[in-house]
Amino acid sequence: MKKILVLHGINLNMFGKRDPAQYGSVTLQQIDEQLGGLASELNVAIECFQTNHEGEMVEKIHRAHEEGIDAVVINAGAWTHYSYGIMDAMAILTAPVVEVHMSHVHSREEFRHFSIFSNIARGQISGFGVNSYLLGLRVAVDILSEES
């Protein structure tokens, strides 16, 4: 069974409490539960991980590389725009990476329009709330199917 790692970055543990106009009222636990249900339907295993500590995120990515994870879906939050450490860690991965964002980052503040992961990720899905994550998981599975 293919294994997909879902990474949630800085401040994303505050979904459901933080800026409902941008992120809705869904909690991170609810997102993970929906991802788990979809993973079962798609016959893949997922592991969800969230941290507010950049070094912990880098260590998790290193472990994913060592464990041979099949794909990564990542919402790095604000790290998307400036974390060269996370970008360097992701560049080590041989697995496909799909970047997701709950809000429509290109209609927000200008600094959010740029992702330093764009040269690593296969693509970016943004603006669809929790569906961004679900679409990201579907895309990761499709990429793995095409590569098999």
C-alpha positions as CSV (number, residue, x, y, z in Angstrom):
1,M,0.0,0.0,0.0
2,K,1.3,3.4,-1.0
3,K,2.0,5.8,2.0
4,I,1.4,9.5,1.7
5,L,2.6,12.0,4.3
6,V,0.4,15.1,4.9
7,L,2.4,18.0,6.4
8,H,0.7,20.9,8.2
9,G,2.9,23.9,9.0
10,I,3.0,26.8,11.3
11,N,-0.2,28.0,12.9
12,L,-2.3,25.5,11.1
13,N,-3.2,23.9,14.4
14,M,-5.4,27.0,14.8
15,F,-7.8,26.1,12.0
16,G,-11.3,26.5,13.3
17,K,-10.2,29.4,15.5
18,R,-8.1,31.6,13.2
19,D,-9.6,34.0,10.6
20,P,-12.8,32.1,9.6
21,A,-13.2,34.4,6.6
22,Q,-10.1,32.9,5.1
23,Y,-10.0,29.4,6.6
24,G,-13.6,28.6,7.5
25,S,-14.6,26.8,10.7
26,V,-13.1,23.4,10.1
27,T,-10.5,22.2,12.6
28,L,-7.2,20.5,11.8
29,Q,-8.5,17.3,13.4
30,Q,-11.6,17.4,11.1
31,I,-9.3,17.9,8.1
32,D,-7.2,14.9,9.1
33,E,-10.3,12.8,9.6
34,Q,-11.6,13.7,6.1
35,L,-8.2,12.9,4.7
36,G,-8.2,9.6,6.5
37,G,-11.6,8.7,5.0
38,L,-10.5,9.6,1.5
39,A,-7.3,7.7,1.9
40,S,-9.3,4.6,2.8
41,E,-11.4,5.1,-0.4
42,L,-8.3,5.5,-2.5
43,N,-6.6,2.5,-0.9
44,V,-3.6,4.4,0.4
45,A,-2.2,5.0,3.9
46,I,-1.6,8.5,5.2
47,E,0.2,10.0,8.1
48,C,-0.7,13.5,9.1
49,F,1.8,15.7,11.0
50,Q,1.6,19.3,12.2
51,T,4.2,21.4,14.0
52,N,4.9,25.1,14.7
53,H,8.7,24.4,14.9
54,E,10.6,24.6,11.7
55,G,13.4,22.2,12.8
56,E,10.7,19.5,13.6
57,M,9.3,19.9,10.1
58,V,12.7,19.5,8.6
59,E,13.4,16.4,10.7
60,K,10.0,14.9,9.7
61,I,10.9,15.4,6.0
62,H,14.3,13.8,6.6
63,R,12.6,10.8,8.2
64,A,10.1,10.6,5.3
65,H,13.0,10.4,2.9
66,E,14.7,7.7,4.9
67,E,11.5,5.7,5.2
68,G,10.8,5.9,1.4
69,I,7.5,7.8,1.7
70,D,5.7,7.6,-1.6
71,A,4.3,11.1,-1.8
72,V,3.9,14.3,0.2
73,V,1.0,16.7,0.5
74,I,2.1,19.9,2.2
75,N,0.5,23.1,3.5
76,A,3.5,24.8,5.1
77,G,1.5,27.9,6.0
78,A,3.6,31.0,6.2
79,W,6.8,28.9,5.8
80,T,5.7,28.6,2.1
81,H,7.0,32.1,1.5
82,Y,10.4,32.1,3.3
83,S,11.6,28.8,4.7
84,Y,14.7,27.9,2.8
85,G,15.4,25.2,5.4
86,I,12.1,23.4,4.6
87,M,12.7,23.9,0.9
88,D,16.1,22.3,1.1
89,A,14.8,19.4,3.1
90,M,12.0,18.8,0.5
91,A,14.5,19.0,-2.3
92,I,16.1,15.8,-0.8
93,L,12.8,13.9,-1.4
94,T,12.5,11.6,-4.4
95,A,8.7,11.4,-3.8
96,P,6.3,13.7,-5.6
97,V,5.2,16.8,-3.6
98,V,1.8,18.5,-3.9
99,E,1.4,21.9,-2.3
100,V,-2.0,22.9,-0.9
101,H,-3.5,26.0,0.8
102,M,-7.0,26.5,2.3
103,S,-7.2,30.1,1.2
104,H,-6.8,31.6,-2.2
105,V,-3.2,32.8,-1.7
106,H,-3.1,34.7,-5.0
107,S,-6.0,37.0,-3.9
108,R,-4.4,37.8,-0.6
109,E,-1.4,39.9,0.5
110,E,1.3,40.2,-2.1
111,F,3.9,38.2,-0.1
112,R,1.6,35.2,-0.2
113,H,1.7,35.1,-4.0
114,F,5.1,33.5,-4.1
115,S,6.0,30.0,-3.0
116,I,9.6,29.0,-2.5
117,F,8.4,25.4,-3.0
118,S,7.2,26.0,-6.6
119,N,10.4,24.5,-8.1
120,I,9.9,21.3,-5.9
121,A,6.2,20.8,-5.9
122,R,4.4,19.2,-8.9
123,G,1.7,21.8,-8.4
124,Q,-0.3,24.0,-6.1
125,I,-3.9,23.8,-5.1
126,S,-5.4,26.8,-3.2
127,G,-8.6,28.5,-2.4
128,F,-10.9,25.6,-1.9
129,G,-10.8,25.2,1.9
130,V,-10.6,21.6,3.1
131,N,-11.2,20.5,-0.5
132,S,-7.7,21.8,-1.3
133,Y,-6.3,19.1,0.9
134,L,-8.7,16.4,-0.5
135,L,-7.8,17.4,-4.1
136,G,-4.1,17.4,-3.1
137,L,-4.4,13.8,-1.9
138,R,-6.3,12.8,-5.0
139,V,-3.6,14.4,-7.2
140,A,-0.8,12.6,-5.2
141,V,-2.5,9.3,-5.7
142,D,-3.0,10.0,-9.4
143,I,0.7,10.9,-9.8
144,L,1.7,7.6,-8.1
145,S,-0.7,5.7,-10.4
146,E,0.9,7.3,-13.4
147,E,4.4,6.4,-12.2
148,S,3.6,2.8,-11.6
